[in-house]
Amino acid sequence: IMFINIITACSRPSNLIKISESINIPKENYRWIVVHDGLENPKGITIPNNCEFYNHKDPKSSFGNSQKNYAIDLISEGYVYFNDDDTLIHPELWESIKDLENDFISFKQNDKRGNLRLKGDVRYQKIDSHNFILTKELIGDTRWDSSKYEADGLFAVECFNKSKSYIKVDKVLSIYNQLR
């Protein structure tokens, strides 16, 4: 059974409790790393006890990309899943992928109205940070471009091109921006 490092780049800390409640993965099978885009802990916000909380500010970065890179550097092994701070963990994600051993796994994504948004194809501008999971070994020294909005597609394709055991799960396991 897999171990998942969940990375949340955070500029909306008020969503963390809802995200925390959506994680239905056994505690021994995940590590949740939250990297807040700031220099200090946000005031008046409860930080869930099931996450590791870090502060990291990079004025040259936008879209949480520098925070994702910061978190990647804290991980030595296992799978990596990028869960945005406006998105809950899909209730069927864990049960659908826990026994897979592929180095890159993609799946479908709906918008919050229930319409299919992405098919899980690993192509530039056809994949979102939230509809793939991959091994830390596959990531290697690949990092997010800190300045680009579409960095998720660039990162995903670069890692995918190194994959030796890709699988696409033909199921919706991600809902885009559902907390917005």
C-alpha positions as CSV (number, residue, x, y, z in Angstrom):
1,I,0.0,0.0,0.0
2,M,1.4,3.4,-1.0
3,F,2.5,6.3,1.1
4,I,1.4,9.8,-0.1
5,N,3.1,13.1,0.7
6,I,0.3,15.7,0.2
7,I,1.7,19.1,-0.6
8,T,-0.6,22.2,-0.1
9,A,0.8,25.5,-1.1
10,C,-1.2,27.8,1.0
11,S,-2.4,31.4,0.6
12,R,-6.0,30.6,1.9
13,P,-5.3,29.2,5.4
14,S,-9.0,29.5,6.4
15,N,-9.6,26.4,4.1
16,L,-7.2,24.1,6.0
17,I,-9.7,22.7,8.4
18,K,-12.1,21.6,5.6
19,I,-9.2,20.1,3.7
20,S,-8.0,18.3,6.8
21,E,-11.4,16.8,7.3
22,S,-11.5,15.6,3.7
23,I,-8.3,13.5,4.1
24,N,-9.6,9.9,4.4
25,I,-6.3,8.2,4.1
26,P,-5.0,6.2,7.0
27,K,-2.6,8.3,9.1
28,E,0.3,5.9,8.6
29,N,-0.1,6.2,4.8
30,Y,0.2,10.0,4.4
31,R,2.2,13.1,5.4
32,W,0.5,16.5,4.8
33,I,3.0,19.3,4.2
34,V,1.4,22.8,4.1
35,V,3.7,25.7,3.0
36,H,2.1,29.0,3.7
37,D,3.0,31.9,1.4
38,G,4.1,34.2,4.3
39,L,6.8,34.9,6.8
40,E,4.9,34.0,9.9
41,N,1.9,31.9,10.9
42,P,-1.4,33.6,9.9
43,K,-3.3,35.2,12.8
44,G,-6.6,33.8,14.0
45,I,-6.3,30.6,12.0
46,T,-6.4,27.1,13.5
47,I,-3.7,25.0,11.9
48,P,-4.8,21.3,11.7
49,N,-2.8,18.9,13.9
50,N,-2.5,16.4,11.0
51,C,-0.2,18.7,8.9
52,E,3.4,20.0,9.0
53,F,3.1,23.7,8.7
54,Y,5.9,25.9,7.2
55,N,6.1,29.5,6.2
56,H,8.0,30.4,3.0
57,K,7.9,33.7,1.1
58,D,9.5,34.2,-2.3
59,P,8.8,37.6,-3.9
60,K,9.8,36.3,-7.3
61,S,7.3,33.5,-7.1
62,S,3.6,33.4,-7.7
63,F,0.8,30.8,-7.9
64,G,2.3,28.8,-5.0
65,N,5.1,27.3,-7.1
66,S,7.9,28.3,-4.8
67,Q,6.0,26.8,-1.9
68,K,5.6,23.5,-3.8
69,N,9.3,23.4,-4.5
70,Y,10.0,24.1,-0.8
71,A,7.9,21.1,0.1
72,I,9.4,18.8,-2.5
73,D,12.8,19.4,-0.9
74,L,11.4,18.1,2.4
75,I,10.5,14.7,0.9
76,S,12.8,11.8,0.5
77,E,10.5,9.0,-0.7
78,G,6.9,7.9,-1.5
79,Y,4.3,9.4,-3.7
80,V,3.7,13.2,-4.1
81,Y,0.2,14.7,-4.5
82,F,-0.3,18.4,-5.0
83,N,-3.6,19.4,-3.2
84,D,-4.4,23.1,-3.8
85,D,-5.6,25.2,-0.9
86,D,-9.0,25.6,-2.5
87,T,-9.6,21.9,-3.1
88,L,-10.7,18.9,-1.0
89,I,-9.3,15.5,-1.3
90,H,-11.7,13.4,-3.4
91,P,-13.5,10.9,-1.3
92,E,-12.7,8.0,-3.7
93,L,-9.0,8.9,-4.3
94,W,-7.4,6.7,-1.7
95,E,-9.4,3.6,-2.4
96,S,-8.9,4.0,-6.1
97,I,-5.1,4.3,-6.1
98,K,-3.8,2.8,-2.9
99,D,-2.7,-0.5,-4.4
100,L,-1.1,0.9,-7.6
101,E,2.6,0.8,-8.0
102,N,3.0,3.0,-11.1
103,D,5.4,5.9,-11.0
104,F,3.0,8.4,-12.5
105,I,-0.8,8.1,-12.1
106,S,-3.3,10.5,-13.7
107,F,-7.1,10.7,-13.4
108,K,-10.1,12.7,-14.5
109,Q,-11.1,16.0,-13.0
110,N,-14.5,17.6,-12.8
111,D,-15.4,21.3,-12.2
112,K,-17.4,22.0,-9.0
113,R,-20.6,21.8,-11.0
114,G,-19.9,18.2,-11.9
115,N,-18.9,18.7,-15.5
116,L,-15.8,16.9,-16.9
117,R,-12.9,19.5,-16.9
118,L,-9.9,17.3,-17.7
119,K,-9.6,13.7,-19.0
120,G,-6.3,13.0,-17.2
121,D,-4.2,13.3,-20.4
122,V,-0.6,14.3,-19.5
123,R,-0.2,17.2,-21.9
124,Y,0.7,20.8,-21.5
125,Q,-2.5,22.8,-20.7
126,K,-4.5,19.6,-20.4
127,I,-3.4,18.6,-16.8
128,D,-3.8,20.3,-13.5
129,S,-1.7,20.0,-10.4
130,H,-4.6,18.2,-8.7
131,N,-5.2,15.4,-11.2
132,F,-2.0,13.4,-11.1
133,I,0.2,11.7,-8.4
134,L,3.8,10.6,-8.9
135,T,6.7,9.2,-7.0
136,K,9.4,11.4,-5.5
137,E,12.0,9.3,-7.3
138,L,10.4,10.3,-10.6
139,I,10.4,14.0,-9.6
140,G,14.1,13.8,-8.9
141,D,15.5,17.3,-9.4
142,T,12.6,18.6,-11.5
143,R,11.0,21.7,-10.0
144,W,8.1,24.1,-10.7
145,D,8.8,27.2,-12.6
146,S,8.2,29.8,-9.9
147,S,7.0,32.5,-12.3
148,K,4.5,30.7,-14.5
149,Y,0.8,30.0,-14.0
150,E,0.9,27.0,-16.3
151,A,3.9,25.5,-14.4
152,D,1.8,22.5,-13.4
153,G,1.6,21.4,-17.0
154,L,5.3,22.0,-17.6
155,F,6.2,20.1,-14.4
156,A,3.8,17.2,-15.1
157,V,5.0,16.7,-18.7
158,E,8.7,16.9,-17.7
159,C,8.1,14.2,-15.0
160,F,5.8,12.1,-17.3
161,N,8.5,12.0,-20.0
162,K,10.7,10.2,-17.4
163,S,8.0,7.7,-16.4
164,K,8.5,4.0,-16.8
165,S,5.1,2.8,-15.6
166,Y,2.4,5.4,-16.2
167,I,-1.2,4.6,-15.7
168,K,-4.4,6.6,-16.3
169,V,-7.3,5.8,-14.0
170,D,-10.5,6.3,-16.0
171,K,-12.3,7.8,-13.1
172,V,-13.0,11.3,-11.7
173,L,-10.8,11.6,-8.6
174,S,-10.4,15.4,-8.5
175,I,-12.8,18.4,-8.2
176,Y,-11.3,21.7,-9.4
177,N,-11.4,24.7,-7.1
178,Q,-14.3,23.4,-5.0
179,L,-13.7,25.7,-2.0
180,R,-13.8,28.9,-4.1
